[in-house]
Amino acid sequence: MPSLSDHFIPPHGGYADLLSFQKARIVYDGTVHFCDKFVDRRSRTHDQMVQAARSGKQNILEGSQASGTSKETEIKLTNVARASLEELLEDFRDFLRVRGLQEWTKDHSHTIRLRELNRQSNPNYETFKKGIEHPDPVIAANVMIGLIKLTNFLLDQQLKRLEQDFLKEGGLRERMTRARLSARKKQ
C-alpha cells in the first residue's frame, strides 16, 4: 500500500472552511438582497453586481477544487475572485457617489462596529443581517463595502500563501516526479 508521501494529488477542496469563501458567501447573499431592494431588477447594473458577487464566491470554490491537480489554476481562479469582488466594490461605491451619499471612513462608528462583528466567532449572514438589510441604502451599501473590503483582504492573504506554497512545494509535475522517484527507490 502506498504511503501518503507517494501520492502526488494532495487533499484538496475544503473551500467551505476558507474564511474568504465564508465572507464571499455573505457578500453574495447581501448583494442579491441589496440589488433586489435598491437597484432596478431590469437594469444591467443589477445583473452585473449579482454576477460579480457570484463570480467572487464561485471562483474561490472552483479554485479550491482544482488545487489538487493545478496550483496555477487555483491561483488564477482565486485572483479572478479577487478581481470580481473589486469590481463589485466599485459598483457599491458608484451607487453611493452618483447619489451624493458618503462612504464611511475607517473611523466612522458604524465601521468600527462592523469590525467588531467580524471579530466574533464564526460570523455569518445573520451576524450582519441588520446592516445588510437596513432600509437606509447608505447603511446597507456601506455594510456591503466593509464586507467586500474584508473579503478582498482575506483573498490577498490567500494569494500570498498560495504563492509561498507553490514556491515551497511546486506544482503537479514536480510532485509526480518526486512520487515516481520515491516509488522507484522502493522497488
C-alpha positions in Angstrom: 0.0 0.0 0.0 1.5 3.4 -1.0 2.3 5.9 1.7 0.8 9.3 1.8 4.1 10.8 0.6 3.7 8.6 -2.6 0.5 10.3 -3.6 1.0 13.3 -5.8 -2.5 14.6 -5.7 -2.8 16.2 -2.3 -6.0 16.7 -0.4 -8.0 19.5 -2.0 -11.3 21.2 -1.8 -12.3 22.3 1.6 -13.4 25.7 0.3 -16.3 25.8 2.8 -13.6 26.1 5.6 -11.9 29.1 3.9 -12.7 32.4 5.6 -12.6 34.0 2.2 -15.3 31.7 0.9 -17.4 32.2 4.0 -17.2 36.0 3.6 -17.8 35.8 -0.1 -21.0 33.8 0.5 -22.2 36.6 2.8 -21.2 39.2 0.2 -23.2 37.3 -2.5 -26.3 36.9 -0.3 -26.1 40.5 0.8 -25.6 41.8 -2.8 -28.7 39.9 -4.0 -30.7 41.4 -1.2 -29.3 44.9 -1.8 -29.8 44.8 -5.5 -33.4 43.4 -5.2 -34.2 46.3 -2.9 -32.3 49.3 -4.2 -31.4 48.6 -7.9 -34.0 48.2 -10.7 -34.2 44.4 -11.4 -34.4 45.1 -15.1 -31.2 47.1 -15.1 -27.8 45.8 -16.4 -26.3 47.1 -13.1 -28.5 44.7 -11.1 -27.4 41.7 -13.1 -23.7 42.8 -13.2 -23.5 43.3 -9.4 -25.1 40.0 -8.6 -22.9 38.2 -11.2 -19.7 39.9 -9.8 -20.7 38.7 -6.3 -21.4 35.2 -7.6 -18.1 35.1 -9.5 -16.2 36.1 -6.4 -17.8 33.2 -4.4 -17.8 30.6 -7.1 -14.2 31.2 -8.2 -12.9 30.6 -4.7 -14.8 27.3 -4.7 -13.6 26.3 -8.2 -10.0 27.2 -7.4 -10.1 25.2 -4.2 -11.5 22.2 -6.1 -8.8 22.5 -8.8 -6.0 22.8 -6.3 -5.2 19.1 -6.2 -4.0 19.0 -9.8 -3.3 22.6 -10.7 -1.8 25.2 -8.3 -1.7 27.5 -11.3 -5.5 27.2 -11.8 -6.1 27.7 -8.1 -4.0 30.9 -8.1 -5.7 32.1 -11.3 -9.2 31.5 -10.1 -8.5 33.0 -6.7 -7.3 36.1 -8.4 -10.4 36.1 -10.6 -12.5 36.0 -7.4 -10.5 38.9 -6.1 -10.9 40.9 -9.3 -14.7 40.2 -9.4 -15.1 41.5 -5.8 -13.0 44.6 -6.6 -15.4 45.3 -9.5 -18.4 44.8 -7.0 -16.7 47.1 -4.5 -16.6 49.8 -7.1 -20.3 49.2 -8.0 -21.3 49.9 -4.4 -19.1 53.0 -4.3 -20.7 54.2 -7.5 -24.1 53.6 -6.0 -23.2 56.0 -3.2 -21.3 58.5 -5.3 -23.8 59.1 -8.0 -26.5 59.7 -5.4 -24.3 62.1 -3.4 -24.1 59.7 -0.5 -21.0 59.2 1.6 -18.8 56.1 2.1 -18.0 55.6 5.7 -14.4 56.4 6.8 -12.4 53.8 8.7 -13.0 55.8 11.9 -16.8 56.0 11.5 -18.7 54.5 14.4 -20.5 52.0 12.1 -17.2 50.9 10.5 -15.8 50.2 13.9 -18.9 48.3 14.9 -18.6 46.3 11.6 -15.0 45.4 12.5 -16.2 44.2 16.0 -18.9 42.0 14.4 -16.2 40.5 12.1 -14.1 39.6 15.1 -16.9 37.4 16.6 -16.5 33.7 16.4 -17.9 32.3 13.2 -19.8 35.4 11.9 -22.3 34.6 9.2 -25.1 36.4 7.3 -27.2 36.6 10.5 -24.4 38.5 12.2 -24.6 41.3 9.7 -28.3 41.0 8.7 -29.4 44.1 10.5 -26.9 46.2 8.5 -27.2 44.3 5.2 -31.0 44.5 5.2 -31.2 48.0 6.6 -33.9 50.2 4.9 -31.4 53.0 4.6 -29.4 52.4 1.4 -26.4 54.4 2.8 -26.1 51.9 5.7 -26.8 48.8 3.6 -24.3 49.9 0.9 -21.6 50.8 3.5 -22.0 47.5 5.3 -21.6 45.7 2.0 -18.5 47.8 1.2 -17.0 46.8 4.6 -17.7 43.2 4.0 -16.2 43.3 0.5 -13.1 45.0 1.7 -12.6 42.3 4.3 -13.1 39.6 1.8 -10.6 41.2 -0.5 -8.1 41.4 2.3 -8.6 37.7 3.0 -8.1 36.9 -0.7 -4.9 39.0 -0.8 -3.6 37.0 2.1 -4.7 33.7 0.5 -2.9 34.6 -2.8 0.3 35.4 -0.8 0.0 32.0 0.9 -0.7 30.2 -2.4 2.4 31.8 -3.9 4.6 30.7 -0.9 3.1 27.2 -1.0 3.9 26.9 -4.7 7.5 28.1 -4.2 7.9 25.5 -1.4 6.0 22.5 -2.9 6.0 23.1 -6.6 3.2 22.0 -9.0 1.7 18.8 -10.1 4.6 17.7 -12.4 7.2 18.2 -9.6 5.0 16.2 -7.2 4.6 13.5 -9.8 8.3 13.3 -10.3 9.0 13.1 -6.6 6.4 10.4 -6.2 7.8 8.4 -9.1 11.3 8.6 -7.8 10.1 7.5 -4.4 8.3 4.6 -5.9 11.5 3.6 -7.9 13.6 3.6 -4.7 11.2 1.2 -3.0 11.3 -1.3 -5.9 
